[in-house]
């Protein structure tokens, strides 16, 4: 049975009291695969399939997961979007930087980039690799219960409907 790939936003909000070195090696591998080893409150897009869902279930207590809508993807890219251009972090202020990096894949403007990310298209990997992890703000008032799952009234886990 074939399932279409979907896109998920993963927010690296680690809840452990010690650093990255305290995790088991297999957990470190999963953390690195979903980009949780970076600083906290960084967000990345992931293409979700069965393999990534298994990894996300293992690291679910360590971060926030949600399925974005078109408006949130567009706002993230336009307001907080940075791209990798010549291995440097450059702000996405106009379409020229997007075209310079991703023009060979048919992505020539910010709307094409948003469409490719939102639909998990054929060049999702290249488009997502071009995007720098989003630096998100900490929630106002802080985290309520970062040790509890979202379903239990906490802050971590999958925020799916």
PLY file of the C-alpha trace (Angstrom):
ply
format ascii 1.0
element vertex 161
property float x
property float y
property float z
element edge 160
property int vertex1
property int vertex2
end_header
0.00 0.00 0.00
1.38 3.42 -0.98
0.94 6.40 1.33
1.64 9.89 0.07
4.38 11.70 1.95
3.38 14.61 4.12
5.37 17.38 5.76
5.82 17.96 9.46
7.47 20.78 11.37
9.76 19.61 14.14
10.63 22.11 16.84
13.76 21.19 18.77
12.62 21.92 22.29
14.71 19.47 24.26
13.44 18.77 27.76
16.29 16.78 29.29
18.15 18.33 32.20
21.55 17.31 30.87
23.10 17.97 27.48
23.25 16.01 24.26
25.95 13.68 25.65
23.51 12.05 28.12
21.52 10.17 25.47
22.08 6.59 24.36
23.91 6.18 21.02
20.81 4.98 19.14
18.84 7.94 20.50
21.64 10.30 19.40
21.39 8.86 15.90
17.64 9.52 15.82
18.13 12.99 17.30
20.68 13.84 14.62
18.38 12.51 11.90
15.57 14.86 12.93
17.94 17.78 13.61
17.41 17.91 17.39
21.13 18.08 18.15
21.10 21.77 17.29
20.12 24.54 19.68
16.73 24.46 21.35
13.76 26.24 19.76
15.01 25.54 16.25
12.43 24.32 13.76
12.96 22.18 10.67
10.72 20.57 8.06
10.68 16.80 7.68
9.16 14.60 5.03
7.12 12.13 7.03
7.02 8.49 6.04
7.00 5.26 8.06
10.74 5.35 8.82
10.73 8.95 10.03
7.58 8.35 12.09
9.38 5.51 13.91
12.28 7.85 14.65
9.92 10.61 15.75
8.16 8.29 18.18
11.51 7.68 19.89
12.35 11.37 20.24
8.78 12.55 20.80
9.32 13.36 24.51
12.12 15.73 23.53
10.37 18.13 21.17
7.24 19.51 19.58
5.83 18.05 16.38
3.04 19.46 14.23
1.65 19.34 10.72
1.84 22.84 9.21
-0.71 24.53 7.02
0.15 26.65 3.98
-0.12 29.92 5.89
2.35 28.87 8.60
4.86 27.51 6.06
4.65 30.71 4.04
5.08 32.90 7.14
8.06 30.88 8.37
9.84 31.12 5.03
9.06 34.80 4.44
9.62 36.09 7.99
12.25 33.79 9.49
13.70 32.18 6.38
17.43 31.97 5.75
19.14 30.00 3.04
22.52 28.38 2.52
24.33 30.25 -0.21
28.03 29.44 -0.64
27.87 27.64 2.73
26.83 30.87 4.45
23.58 31.88 6.12
21.88 34.50 3.96
18.48 36.12 4.51
15.79 35.32 1.95
14.98 38.90 1.03
14.37 38.40 -2.68
14.00 35.69 -5.28
17.53 35.98 -6.66
19.14 33.95 -3.86
16.50 31.22 -4.24
16.98 31.12 -8.00
20.76 31.07 -7.70
20.72 28.06 -5.36
17.70 26.09 -6.60
17.17 27.29 -10.18
18.51 24.04 -11.63
15.63 22.20 -9.90
12.96 24.53 -11.29
12.54 26.48 -8.04
13.01 30.12 -9.02
11.04 32.10 -6.42
9.87 32.05 -2.81
6.42 30.77 -3.81
8.00 27.81 -5.64
10.05 27.09 -2.51
6.91 27.25 -0.35
5.04 24.98 -2.75
7.88 22.43 -2.85
8.08 22.30 0.96
4.31 22.17 1.47
3.64 19.41 -1.06
6.78 17.38 -0.27
7.53 17.44 -3.99
10.30 15.68 -5.94
12.94 18.27 -4.95
11.91 18.53 -1.28
15.31 17.29 -0.13
17.21 19.98 -2.04
14.77 22.73 -1.01
14.84 21.70 2.64
18.64 21.42 2.62
18.79 24.96 1.22
16.73 26.29 4.14
18.60 27.04 7.35
16.86 25.76 10.54
14.32 28.32 11.72
15.20 30.11 14.95
11.92 30.21 16.83
11.08 32.27 19.90
10.50 30.68 23.28
6.82 30.68 24.24
5.58 33.66 26.22
5.41 32.71 29.88
7.81 29.83 29.32
7.08 26.14 28.98
4.32 24.86 31.27
5.27 21.23 31.78
8.10 20.29 29.48
8.37 16.80 30.96
4.76 15.86 30.11
3.33 14.94 26.72
1.02 17.38 24.93
-1.94 15.04 25.46
-1.30 15.12 29.24
-1.29 18.92 29.36
2.45 19.27 28.75
4.48 20.90 26.01
6.25 18.08 24.15
5.01 15.53 21.63
2.87 15.45 18.53
0.31 18.25 18.30
-1.68 16.47 15.63
-5.47 16.98 15.68
0 1
1 2
2 3
3 4
4 5
5 6
6 7
7 8
8 9
9 10
10 11
11 12
12 13
13 14
14 15
15 16
16 17
17 18
18 19
19 20
20 21
21 22
22 23
23 24
24 25
25 26
26 27
27 28
28 29
29 30
30 31
31 32
32 33
33 34
34 35
35 36
36 37
37 38
38 39
39 40
40 41
41 42
42 43
43 44
44 45
45 46
46 47
47 48
48 49
49 50
50 51
51 52
52 53
53 54
54 55
55 56
56 57
57 58
58 59
59 60
60 61
61 62
62 63
63 64
64 65
65 66
66 67
67 68
68 69
69 70
70 71
71 72
72 73
73 74
74 75
75 76
76 77
77 78
78 79
79 80
80 81
81 82
82 83
83 84
84 85
85 86
86 87
87 88
88 89
89 90
90 91
91 92
92 93
93 94
94 95
95 96
96 97
97 98
98 99
99 100
100 101
101 102
102 103
103 104
104 105
105 106
106 107
107 108
108 109
109 110
110 111
111 112
112 113
113 114
114 115
115 116
116 117
117 118
118 119
119 120
120 121
121 122
122 123
123 124
124 125
125 126
126 127
127 128
128 129
129 130
130 131
131 132
132 133
133 134
134 135
135 136
136 137
137 138
138 139
139 140
140 141
141 142
142 143
143 144
144 145
145 146
146 147
147 148
148 149
149 150
150 151
151 152
152 153
153 154
154 155
155 156
156 157
157 158
158 159
159 160
